[in-house]
Structure formats: structure tokens, C-alpha cells
Amino acid sequence: MSQTQRMIELLNENFPDLAALPPLEARATADARVRTPDNLDDVAGATDHRIDDHGVPVRVYVPHSPRAGAPVTVFAHGGGFLHGSIASHDGFCRRWSRGTGTIVVSVGYRLAPEHRAPAGVDDVLAAVDWVLREGLGTEVVLAGDSAGATLAAIASLRLRDRGHSPVRAQVLLYPFLDPTMSSESHRALATGTFVTGRLLSYYWEVYLGDEPRSAITADVNPSLAERHDGLPPAIVVTAGRDPLCDEGRDYAQLLSRAGVHTTHRHYPDQFHGFATIPNYAPSESAAHLLWSDLADALSATAEETP
């Protein structure tokens, strides 16, 4: 049996049935699974702060050997807009800081059902403004996984529309984009892994409340923006056993057609969430490729700058 199949079976056996629980109980159940990472020494330091009127928490990771002038990564965690936290992605952000030699700012954005769109995007934007105001850097990379990738994509659009965007690249790991769940991968992969169609539908129900899924806007699904040109280079990662894989692919194609420098990395044998799992060989190899792709994307923007 492959390492991937063993991991899927382990997750299928142990991941709780969140969709059977009330939202706040589901959040507590998911967050209770978080463990202290074993790679604390990957960075020179990690400090916690609160920003903005809402007291949004952020954690700043500083690498041992920072690259001079490198953009700061502002990272939004996954969790279906319902759960997840700075703590749940602490180990991954440490890996990112070590692998890229850059400062990472992880954002503990507000969650549903207490806070629906666009609260999470507003918090990511507040974190970007804080990075610039505090002098941590003059440019940023917006990144996230799953629901966090969606927030990063929307924030990239918002900052483009502000003018003079500080975003040098966007990194979207298996983004969670389409509340209608109408793609072929949603139909074909609704069961088989711990991230089921039932669970994804539950996340959307919690996030959207009574809002009809057919009436959502670009503040929920960035694919619906009026235009996608003028955005920073994008790296989109998808997994072949993930119900979300088609919508991620489609967003990468949409960006590419709009003239955005886009790299789409597809991992046919992997599943939703694989890239942030510690001590999992496919995750480690994907991370090394991601650091390389990010360096290429940043080089592309540097060449375009007059």
C-alpha cells in the first residue's frame, strides 16, 4: 500500500464527522485535534500581535537567514471558513519561512457563522496594511490553503482595484471557490476521502447562512469578478482526489486567459489538505517545488517592473 493510500485511510478513520455537529461544536472538535508542531526551530522567532479595530491576531515568523528585500508572505489558513487557526498551520508557516527565507505573517481571521463574507477578506487586507505600516516589508505575497486560498485570491483582486498593489504573487493551495459545487470533480469525488461533498456543502451553509448560493458575488467566489487582468503572478495547486480540484484548475485557466502569469501544479494522486501535512513525503516534495515556483513568480514580476 502506498504512503498516500495509508494516509487517506488514516484520515478517513480519524477525521470527525463535523457536518453532523452544530457549527461551534464542529469548530471546537476540529481545533481540539491541533498539536504542537515538531519544527519549532525552523525559524529564529515567532511573535504574536493583534491588529486593527477587531483585534485580529497575527503571528510573525522570522527566518534564521532572512533574504534582504524579499516580500513578506501574508498567509490565511484553511478550515472551510468555520475552523482552523494560526495554531493549526503553525508548523506549515514555519516550513514556509525556512524554505523561502522570508518573513511569514499568519492571520487569525474572523470565522463563520459569527462573521461571514467579507470579514475574512477584510482581516487579510488589514494584515497587509499592518505589514506595510510596521515596516516589515514593502511588498507581500498573498497565500492560503483551501478557504484561506479563496481569501488570498479575493484580497489580490481588492488590492489591484485599490491601485499600486503591493502584492508580488498569490499562492492558492486547492482553493475553495464555488458554492454551487457544480464541477465534475464535485460529482465524481463527493465520497472516498475525509473531505466529502457533504462536508463541503456544510461549510458553505455555515458561511453563507440564508444567502442563496446562486446569488453570491466576487466577495465569496473570486471567479465571479468582472475582470482578472492586472493581477500578480499566481501559483495554483490542485489535488486529483479532491472534490475542489476542477474549480482550482478552472480558476488557474481563468487567470491565464486574462494574461496573468500562472503556474498550475496538479498532483493527481493527492487529496485535499495534503500540502500542509507534516512529515508526509508528498507534502515535502510539493513544498520544495512550491518554493521554486514562487521564486520564479517573483522573478517574473521583477522583470516586468520598469
C-alpha positions as CSV (number, residue, x, y, z in Angstrom):
1,M,0.0,0.0,0.0
2,S,1.3,3.4,-0.9
3,Q,2.1,6.1,1.7
4,T,-0.7,8.2,0.2
5,Q,-3.3,5.5,0.5
6,R,-2.2,4.8,4.1
7,M,-2.6,8.5,4.9
8,I,-6.0,8.6,3.3
9,E,-7.2,5.6,5.3
10,L,-5.8,7.1,8.5
11,L,-7.6,10.4,7.9
12,N,-10.8,8.7,6.8
13,E,-10.8,6.7,10.1
14,N,-10.0,9.5,12.4
15,F,-11.4,12.8,11.0
16,P,-14.6,13.6,12.9
17,D,-17.9,13.9,11.2
18,L,-18.1,17.7,11.5
19,A,-21.2,18.0,9.3
20,A,-23.2,16.1,12.0
21,L,-22.4,18.8,14.6
22,P,-23.6,22.3,15.3
23,P,-21.1,24.8,13.9
24,L,-19.4,25.9,17.1
25,E,-19.2,22.3,18.3
26,A,-17.7,21.3,15.0
27,R,-15.1,24.1,15.3
28,A,-14.1,23.0,18.8
29,T,-13.9,19.4,17.7
30,A,-11.7,20.2,14.7
31,D,-9.5,22.6,16.7
32,A,-9.0,20.1,19.5
33,R,-7.0,17.9,17.0
34,V,-4.3,20.6,16.7
35,R,-1.0,19.5,18.1
36,T,2.2,21.5,18.8
37,P,4.5,21.1,15.7
38,D,7.8,19.4,15.9
39,N,9.7,22.0,13.8
40,L,9.7,25.0,16.2
41,D,13.4,25.6,15.4
42,D,12.7,26.1,11.7
43,V,12.6,29.9,12.4
44,A,14.6,32.3,14.5
45,G,11.5,33.6,16.2
46,A,7.7,33.8,16.2
47,T,5.8,36.6,17.9
48,D,2.1,37.3,18.3
49,H,0.3,40.6,17.8
50,R,-3.2,42.0,17.5
51,I,-4.1,44.5,14.8
52,D,-7.0,46.6,13.5
53,D,-10.2,47.6,15.4
54,H,-11.2,43.9,15.7
55,G,-8.0,42.9,17.4
56,V,-7.2,40.4,14.6
57,P,-4.4,38.1,15.8
58,V,-1.4,37.6,13.6
59,R,1.8,35.6,14.2
60,V,5.0,36.8,12.6
61,Y,7.7,34.2,11.8
62,V,11.2,35.4,11.2
63,P,13.7,33.0,9.4
64,H,17.2,32.4,10.6
65,S,18.7,33.9,7.5
66,P,16.2,36.4,6.0
67,R,16.6,37.3,2.3
68,A,17.1,41.0,2.0
69,G,14.3,42.9,0.3
70,A,12.1,39.8,0.0
71,P,8.4,40.2,0.1
72,V,6.5,39.2,3.3
73,T,4.1,36.3,3.0
74,V,0.7,37.0,4.4
75,F,-0.9,33.6,5.0
76,A,-4.6,32.7,5.5
77,H,-5.3,29.2,6.9
78,G,-7.9,26.8,5.7
79,G,-10.8,25.3,7.6
80,G,-13.9,25.9,5.5
81,F,-14.3,29.4,6.9
82,L,-15.5,27.6,10.1
83,H,-12.4,26.4,11.9
84,G,-8.7,26.4,11.6
85,S,-6.4,29.0,13.2
86,I,-2.8,30.3,13.5
87,A,-2.1,27.2,15.7
88,S,-3.4,24.7,13.1
89,H,-1.0,26.0,10.5
90,D,1.9,26.9,12.7
91,G,4.2,24.1,11.5
92,F,3.5,24.9,7.9
93,C,4.2,28.6,8.3
94,R,7.5,27.7,9.9
95,R,8.3,25.4,7.0
96,W,7.4,28.2,4.6
97,S,9.6,30.8,6.4
98,R,12.5,28.4,6.5
99,G,12.1,27.2,2.9
100,T,11.8,30.7,1.4
101,G,14.0,32.6,3.8
102,T,11.2,35.1,4.2
103,I,9.0,36.6,7.0
104,V,5.6,35.0,7.2
105,V,2.6,36.7,8.8
106,S,-0.2,34.2,9.6
107,V,-3.6,35.8,10.0
108,G,-6.2,34.5,12.5
109,Y,-9.1,36.0,10.5
110,R,-12.7,36.0,11.8
111,L,-14.7,32.9,11.2
112,A,-18.3,31.9,10.3
113,P,-21.0,31.6,11.5
114,E,-20.3,34.7,13.7
115,H,-18.6,36.5,10.8
116,R,-19.5,36.0,7.2
117,A,-18.1,37.5,4.0
118,P,-16.3,39.8,3.6
119,A,-15.0,39.7,7.2
120,G,-12.2,37.3,6.5
121,V,-11.0,39.2,3.4
122,D,-11.1,42.5,5.4
123,D,-8.9,40.9,8.0
124,V,-6.4,39.7,5.4
125,L,-6.3,43.2,4.0
126,A,-5.8,44.6,7.5
127,A,-2.8,42.3,7.9
128,V,-1.3,43.5,4.6
129,D,-1.7,47.2,5.7
130,W,-0.2,46.3,9.1
131,V,2.8,44.7,7.5
132,L,3.4,47.8,5.4
133,R,2.7,50.2,8.2
134,E,5.0,48.4,10.6
135,G,7.9,48.3,8.1
136,L,8.1,44.5,8.0
137,G,8.4,44.8,4.2
138,T,7.3,47.0,1.2
139,E,5.8,44.1,-0.8
140,V,3.8,41.0,0.0
141,V,2.9,37.5,-1.2
142,L,-0.7,36.6,-0.5
143,A,-1.1,32.9,0.2
144,G,-3.5,30.4,1.7
145,D,-4.9,26.9,1.6
146,S,-8.5,25.9,0.9
147,A,-10.8,28.6,2.3
148,G,-7.7,30.7,3.1
149,A,-6.7,30.5,-0.6
150,T,-10.0,31.9,-1.5
151,L,-9.4,34.8,0.8
152,A,-6.0,35.4,-0.7
153,A,-7.4,35.4,-4.2
154,I,-10.2,37.9,-3.3
155,A,-7.7,40.1,-1.4
156,S,-5.5,40.1,-4.5
157,L,-8.4,41.5,-6.5
158,R,-9.2,44.1,-3.9
159,L,-5.7,45.3,-3.7
160,R,-5.5,45.5,-7.5
161,D,-8.6,47.7,-7.5
162,R,-7.1,50.0,-4.9
163,G,-4.2,50.8,-7.2
164,H,-0.5,50.4,-6.7
165,S,-0.9,46.9,-5.2
166,P,1.9,45.7,-3.0
167,V,1.2,42.1,-4.0
168,R,4.0,40.4,-5.9
169,A,2.5,36.9,-6.1
170,Q,-0.5,34.9,-5.0
171,V,-0.2,31.3,-3.9
172,L,-3.5,29.3,-3.8
173,L,-3.4,25.8,-2.4
174,Y,-6.5,23.9,-3.5
175,P,-8.8,26.9,-3.3
176,F,-12.4,26.5,-2.1
177,L,-14.2,28.7,-4.6
178,D,-17.6,27.7,-5.8
179,P,-20.7,27.4,-3.5
180,T,-22.7,25.8,-6.3
181,M,-20.4,22.8,-6.2
182,S,-21.3,22.2,-9.9
183,S,-18.0,20.9,-11.3
184,E,-17.4,17.3,-12.4
185,S,-14.9,16.7,-9.7
186,H,-17.5,17.6,-7.1
187,R,-19.8,14.9,-8.6
188,A,-17.1,12.3,-9.1
189,L,-15.3,12.7,-5.8
190,A,-18.1,13.5,-3.3
191,T,-17.1,10.4,-1.3
192,G,-13.9,8.5,-0.9
193,T,-11.8,10.8,1.3
194,F,-12.5,12.6,4.6
195,V,-13.3,15.8,2.6
196,T,-16.6,14.8,1.3
197,G,-19.2,16.7,-0.7
198,R,-21.4,16.6,2.4
199,L,-18.7,18.3,4.5
200,L,-18.0,21.0,1.8
201,S,-21.8,21.7,1.5
202,Y,-22.0,22.1,5.3
203,Y,-19.1,24.6,5.2
204,W,-20.9,26.7,2.6
205,E,-24.1,26.5,4.6
206,V,-22.4,27.8,7.7
207,Y,-20.5,30.5,5.7
208,L,-23.4,31.8,3.6
209,G,-26.3,31.4,6.0
210,D,-29.6,32.2,4.3
211,E,-27.9,33.7,1.2
212,P,-28.8,31.7,-1.9
213,R,-25.7,30.0,-3.4
214,S,-26.8,31.2,-6.9
215,A,-26.7,34.9,-5.6
216,I,-23.2,35.1,-4.3
217,T,-20.7,37.7,-5.6
218,A,-16.9,38.0,-6.1
219,D,-16.6,38.7,-2.3
220,V,-17.3,35.0,-1.9
221,N,-16.1,33.5,-5.2
222,P,-13.3,35.4,-6.9
223,S,-14.1,33.6,-10.2
224,L,-17.1,36.0,-10.5
225,A,-15.0,39.2,-10.5
226,E,-15.7,41.4,-13.6
227,R,-12.1,41.2,-14.6
228,H,-8.9,39.3,-13.7
229,D,-6.3,41.1,-15.6
230,G,-3.6,43.1,-13.8
231,L,-3.3,40.6,-11.0
232,P,0.1,39.4,-9.7
233,P,1.5,36.0,-10.8
234,A,-0.4,33.1,-9.4
235,I,0.6,29.6,-8.3
236,V,-2.4,27.3,-8.0
237,V,-2.1,23.8,-6.5
238,T,-4.7,21.2,-7.0
239,A,-5.1,17.5,-6.0
240,G,-6.6,14.8,-8.1
241,R,-8.5,13.2,-5.2
242,D,-10.0,16.5,-4.1
243,P,-13.6,17.4,-4.9
244,L,-12.3,21.0,-5.4
245,C,-9.8,20.1,-8.0
246,D,-11.8,21.2,-11.0
247,E,-12.6,24.6,-9.6
248,G,-9.0,25.3,-8.8
249,R,-8.0,24.2,-12.3
250,D,-10.7,26.5,-13.8
251,Y,-9.5,29.5,-11.8
252,A,-5.9,28.9,-12.9
253,Q,-7.1,28.8,-16.5
254,L,-9.3,32.0,-16.0
255,L,-6.2,33.8,-14.7
256,S,-4.0,32.6,-17.5
257,R,-6.6,33.7,-20.1
258,A,-6.6,37.2,-18.5
259,G,-2.9,37.5,-19.1
260,V,-1.8,36.6,-15.5
261,H,1.5,34.7,-15.2
262,T,0.0,31.5,-13.8
263,T,1.6,28.2,-12.7
264,H,-0.8,25.3,-12.1
265,R,0.7,22.4,-10.2
266,H,-1.6,19.3,-10.2
267,Y,-0.9,16.3,-8.0
268,P,-3.2,13.5,-9.4
269,D,-2.7,11.1,-6.5
270,Q,-3.1,13.5,-3.7
271,F,-6.1,14.7,-1.6
272,H,-7.3,18.0,-0.1
273,G,-5.0,19.3,2.5
274,F,-2.0,17.1,1.6
275,A,0.4,20.0,1.3
276,T,0.3,21.1,4.9
277,I,0.7,17.6,6.5
278,P,4.0,17.4,8.4
279,N,6.4,14.5,7.8
280,Y,4.5,13.4,4.8
281,A,6.8,12.8,1.8
282,P,4.5,14.1,-1.0
283,S,4.0,17.3,1.1
284,E,7.7,17.7,1.5
285,S,8.4,17.3,-2.2
286,A,5.5,19.6,-3.2
287,A,6.9,22.3,-0.8
288,H,10.3,22.2,-2.5
289,L,8.6,22.7,-5.9
290,L,6.4,25.4,-4.4
291,W,9.4,27.4,-3.2
292,S,11.0,27.1,-6.6
293,D,7.8,28.2,-8.4
294,L,7.4,31.1,-6.0
295,A,11.0,32.3,-6.8
296,D,10.2,32.1,-10.5
297,A,7.0,34.1,-10.0
298,L,8.8,36.8,-8.1
299,S,11.5,36.9,-10.8
300,A,8.7,37.4,-13.4
301,T,7.3,40.4,-11.6
302,A,10.8,41.8,-11.1
303,E,11.4,41.6,-14.9
304,E,8.1,43.4,-15.5
305,T,9.0,46.3,-13.2
306,P,10.4,49.3,-15.1
